[in-house]
Amino acid sequence: MLWFYESFFPVVWIFFFLYWQIKATNTKATQRLEPAASRILRAFIFLIAIVLLWTTRIPLPWLYLQLWPVGFLPFWLGAAVTIAGLLFAVWAREHLGSNWSRSVTIKQGHELITTGPYAVVRHPIYTGILTGFLGMAIAISQVRGFLVFVLIFLAFWIKLRMEEQWMRSQFGEAYATYARQTAALVPYLL
């Protein structure tokens, strides 16, 4: 049964990643694309996150400090939070349709989507993925899990700021009104 607990999160994330790759093929043509440097920085941050989560051989003992006892409750609570977050991201991805891109872009015929999960938060894909990482942090119960959450949050925050500027320049007052009415990542808070 130990194999189940050790493989649950990697399997969930692999399925999520495969879904994301498959869905990446059906998008509108790109009109404007963010600089390569910001995409590379984000990829580097995600690589650091993966290493922190899936290795226990980094010679920094504080990374592995237990914040609470490992057990049935933290594992399943973390699993539920992760699944809920990733399903929210999938819903957002499906709702966004061909306007989606893994990078900050303006698509040809780009539309401003404000319904479905986009009526809850302006960046529901980021919210969902961040929630997925929060769930893993809860399950792992170690400092490294929350460090990864913070790293991913920072990567998305930087991307979000650029995306917000581009959306404001593309959609003007319509986006400004939407931004005033809808939180960026956490409903009613952030």
matplotlib code that plots the C-alpha trace (Angstrom):
import matplotlib.pyplot as plt

x = [0.0, 3.0, 3.5, 0.0, 0.9, 4.3, 2.9, -0.5, 0.7, 3.2, 0.4, -2.1, 0.3, 1.4, -2.2, -2.8, 0.4, -0.6, -4.1, -2.5, -0.2, -3.0, -5.2, -2.3, -2.7, -6.1, -5.5, -5.8, -2.7, -0.5, -0.4, 1.9, 4.2, 6.0, 9.8, 11.7, 13.5, 10.3, 9.3, 12.7, 12.7, 9.2, 10.4, 13.5, 11.3, 9.0, 12.1, 13.3, 9.9, 9.9, 13.3, 12.3, 9.2, 10.5, 13.9, 14.9, 18.7, 19.2, 21.7, 19.6, 18.0, 15.6, 13.7, 12.5, 11.4, 8.0, 5.4, 2.8, 2.8, 2.5, -0.6, -3.9, -5.6, -2.9, -2.5, -6.2, -6.9, -3.9, -5.1, -8.6, -7.3, -5.0, -7.7, -10.1, -7.5, -6.5, -10.2, -10.8, -7.8, -9.2, -12.6, -11.0, -8.9, -12.0, -13.9, -11.1, -11.1, -8.8, -7.9, -5.5, -1.8, 1.0, 2.8, 1.5, 0.1, -2.5, -4.2, -5.7, -9.3, -8.7, -11.8, -12.2, -13.7, -15.5, -17.9, -17.7, -14.6, -13.5, -16.5, -15.0, -11.4, -9.5, -6.8, -8.6, -5.9, -3.3, -5.6, -6.3, -2.6, -1.6, -4.3, -2.9, 0.5, -1.0, -2.6, 0.7, 2.3, -0.4, 0.1, 4.0, 3.8, 7.3, 8.8, 9.8, 6.2, 5.3, 8.5, 7.4, 4.0, 5.7, 7.9, 5.0, 3.0, 5.8, 6.2, 2.5, 2.4, 5.1, 3.2, -0.1, 1.2, 2.4, -0.8, -2.9, -1.0, -1.6, -5.3, -5.7, -4.0, -6.1, -9.5, -9.3, -12.1, -13.9, -10.9, -10.5, -14.2, -13.8, -10.6, -12.4, -15.3, -13.3, -10.3, -7.2, -6.5, -8.5, -12.2, -12.9, -9.2, -6.5]
y = [0.0, 2.3, 2.4, 4.0, 6.8, 7.3, 7.3, 9.1, 12.7, 12.0, 10.0, 12.8, 15.5, 13.4, 12.9, 16.7, 17.5, 15.0, 16.6, 20.0, 18.9, 17.4, 20.5, 22.8, 21.8, 23.4, 27.1, 30.3, 31.7, 33.9, 37.6, 38.7, 36.6, 37.3, 37.4, 34.2, 35.2, 35.3, 31.9, 30.4, 31.9, 30.3, 26.9, 27.1, 27.9, 24.9, 22.7, 23.7, 22.9, 19.5, 18.7, 20.0, 17.8, 14.6, 14.2, 13.9, 14.2, 17.9, 18.6, 21.2, 19.4, 22.3, 21.5, 18.2, 19.5, 18.1, 20.7, 18.2, 14.4, 12.5, 10.4, 9.4, 12.8, 15.1, 12.8, 12.6, 16.3, 17.2, 14.8, 16.3, 19.8, 18.9, 17.2, 20.0, 22.6, 20.7, 20.1, 23.9, 24.5, 22.0, 23.7, 27.0, 25.6, 24.1, 27.3, 29.4, 27.2, 28.3, 31.6, 29.6, 29.7, 28.4, 31.8, 35.3, 36.0, 37.9, 35.6, 36.5, 37.2, 37.1, 37.2, 38.5, 35.6, 36.6, 33.7, 30.3, 30.1, 33.5, 35.0, 33.6, 34.8, 36.4, 33.8, 30.5, 28.3, 29.8, 29.5, 25.8, 24.9, 26.8, 25.0, 21.7, 22.6, 23.6, 20.2, 18.5, 20.7, 19.7, 16.0, 16.2, 18.1, 19.4, 22.9, 22.0, 21.6, 25.2, 26.5, 25.1, 26.7, 30.1, 29.6, 28.7, 31.6, 34.0, 32.6, 33.0, 36.4, 37.7, 36.1, 37.5, 41.0, 40.9, 39.3, 42.0, 44.7, 43.1, 42.5, 46.1, 47.3, 44.8, 45.3, 48.7, 49.7, 46.3, 44.6, 47.4, 47.0, 43.2, 43.6, 45.9, 43.4, 40.1, 39.2, 37.9, 34.6, 34.3, 35.3, 38.5, 38.7, 38.7]
z = [0.0, 0.5, -3.3, -3.6, -1.3, -3.0, -6.5, -6.0, -6.5, -9.4, -11.3, -10.8, -12.0, -15.0, -16.1, -15.6, -17.6, -20.4, -20.6, -20.8, -23.6, -25.6, -25.3, -26.3, -29.9, -30.5, -30.0, -32.1, -33.8, -31.7, -32.5, -29.7, -27.5, -24.3, -24.4, -24.2, -21.1, -19.0, -20.3, -19.5, -16.0, -15.4, -16.7, -14.4, -11.4, -12.2, -12.6, -9.2, -7.8, -9.3, -7.9, -4.4, -4.5, -5.8, -4.2, -0.6, -1.2, -1.2, 1.5, 3.3, 6.3, 7.0, 3.7, 5.3, 8.6, 9.4, 10.1, 11.5, 11.6, 8.3, 8.2, 6.8, 7.4, 5.9, 2.9, 2.0, 2.8, 0.5, -2.2, -2.1, -2.3, -5.2, -7.2, -6.6, -7.7, -10.8, -11.8, -11.4, -13.7, -16.2, -16.1, -16.7, -19.6, -21.2, -20.8, -22.3, -25.4, -28.2, -26.5, -24.2, -24.4, -22.0, -22.5, -22.2, -25.6, -27.5, -29.9, -33.3, -32.6, -28.9, -26.8, -23.2, -21.2, -18.0, -17.5, -15.8, -13.6, -15.0, -13.1, -9.9, -10.4, -13.4, -13.5, -12.5, -14.2, -11.9, -8.9, -9.7, -10.2, -7.1, -5.1, -6.5, -5.1, -1.8, -1.6, -2.1, 0.6, 3.0, 2.2, 2.3, 5.6, 5.1, 4.6, 1.1, 0.1, 1.1, -0.4, -3.7, -3.3, -2.7, -5.8, -8.0, -6.6, -7.5, -11.0, -11.6, -10.0, -12.4, -15.3, -14.1, -13.9, -17.5, -18.6, -16.8, -18.7, -22.0, -21.3, -20.3, -23.5, -25.7, -24.1, -22.4, -20.2, -20.5, -18.8, -16.3, -15.2, -15.1, -12.9, -10.5, -10.1, -10.0, -7.8, -9.6, -7.7, -4.5, -4.6, -2.6, -1.4, -4.0]

ax = plt.figure().add_subplot(projection="3d")
ax.plot(x, y, z, "-o")
ax.set_aspect("equal")
plt.show()
